């Protein structure tokens, strides 16, 4: 499925700085507020519905035989036309 990137930011941050960004997103989700992302002249504001699909993915990447890069991706997804909740694959646990 094609995609249009509305906003992208990538930079090295300390664990504490990343936690602060994630807390702000969590606070906005908790209170039902929109989430505004800004970096330089780029910005976007998104308002997730009450029950978006939440995807968590852990990956190992890199060229064949040298897959040394690890990542954790957190994604909220919803259809902006209907806001219907997505189906889940089971209860997520994060420890």
VENJO-V845881 format. One record per residue. N is the residue number from 1. RES is the residue in one small letter. SS is DSSP state (2 for helix, 1 for strand, 0 for the rest). PHI is phi as a letter, one per 40 degrees, with the letter a starting at -180 (none if undefined). PSI is psi in whole degrees, -180 to 180 (* if undefined). Layout:
# VENJO-V845881
[[N:RES:SS:PHI:PSI] [N:RES:SS:PHI:PSI]]
This chain:
# VENJO-V845881
[[1:x:0:none:132] [2:x:0:c:155] [3:x:0:b:153] [4:x:0:b:120] [5:x:0:c:118] [6:x:0:c:-25] [7:x:0:a:142] [8:x:0:a:136] [9:x:0:a:135] [10:x:0:a:123] [11:x:0:a:156] [12:x:0:c:130] [13:x:0:b:157] [14:x:0:c:161] [15:x:2:d:-38] [16:x:2:c:-42] [17:x:2:c:-42] [18:x:2:c:-44] [19:x:2:d:-38] [20:x:2:c:-43] [21:x:2:c:-46] [22:x:2:c:-36] [23:x:2:c:-41] [24:x:2:c:-43] [25:x:2:c:-46] [26:x:2:c:-43] [27:x:2:c:-43] [28:x:2:c:-40] [29:x:2:c:-45] [30:x:2:c:-39] [31:x:2:c:-4] [32:x:0:g:12] [33:x:0:c:157] [34:x:0:c:161] [35:x:1:b:119] [36:x:1:b:129] [37:x:1:b:132] [38:x:1:a:138] [39:x:1:a:117] [40:x:0:g:-128] [41:x:0:c:-3] [42:x:1:c:142] [43:x:1:a:155] [44:x:1:a:145] [45:x:1:b:129] [46:x:1:b:146] [47:x:0:b:89] [48:x:0:c:146] [49:x:0:c:177] [50:x:0:c:-31] [51:x:0:b:71] [52:x:0:c:167] [53:x:1:c:132] [54:x:1:b:118] [55:x:1:b:133] [56:x:1:b:130] [57:x:1:b:132] [58:x:1:b:132] [59:x:1:b:157] [60:x:1:b:127] [61:x:1:b:167] [62:x:0:h:175] [63:x:0:c:154] [64:x:0:d:133] [65:x:0:g:-7] [66:x:0:a:50] [67:x:0:c:82] [68:x:0:b:-7] [69:x:1:c:130] [70:x:1:b:152] [71:x:1:a:154] [72:x:1:b:126] [73:x:1:b:133] [74:x:1:b:128] [75:x:1:b:132] [76:x:1:b:134] [77:x:1:b:140] [78:x:0:a:159] [79:x:0:c:116] [80:x:0:c:-12] [81:x:0:c:-30] [82:x:0:b:-16] [83:x:0:g:14] [84:x:0:c:148] [85:x:0:c:150] [86:x:0:c:171] [87:x:0:c:153] [88:x:0:b:167] [89:x:0:b:16] [90:x:0:h:166] [91:x:0:c:124] [92:x:0:c:139] [93:x:0:b:132] [94:x:0:b:124] [95:x:0:b:*]]
